[in-house]
Amino acid sequence: MTRWTAIIPVKSSESAKSRIRLPAPERRILADAFASDVLTAVVASELVGTIVVVTARDDFPDEACGRRIVILQDRPLPAHDGLNGAVEIGRLWAQAHHPRRPIVVVPSDLPCLTPNTLDATLHQLHRTDTAFTPDAADCGTTLLSASTPHRLRSAYR
């Protein structure tokens, strides 16, 4: 069984879910719940070997650190390259530590993600060099993958 490296970019509290018209404290609670759901699903995946969380948050839960979870510090995501910069930080880490493993980007705002759905998707994505999984409306990307970190290129907007 091939083990994947999963990159989970987590936005800063100030920019998380900014398109949702809620007061900042409520948006933060929502974003934290989404990220917690995603992390739980990825940890429970049978196909993910290493999880790389890239975040500008200085308050990311310490209990998230562990043998399979690496937390990398990012600069605030509202930077000019947005999500792509966070993905690149994770990709470079994966290139240095697991250069032959397949890699997948799992955004931290997929609250309905389940370990079974993730594993089924990774099983299909493993057959390609690079791929993306569109969202239900077919106008955005949920997962982005590559056969190795060297091949991963993100272009999130």
Disulfide bonds with the S-S distance in Angstrom:
none
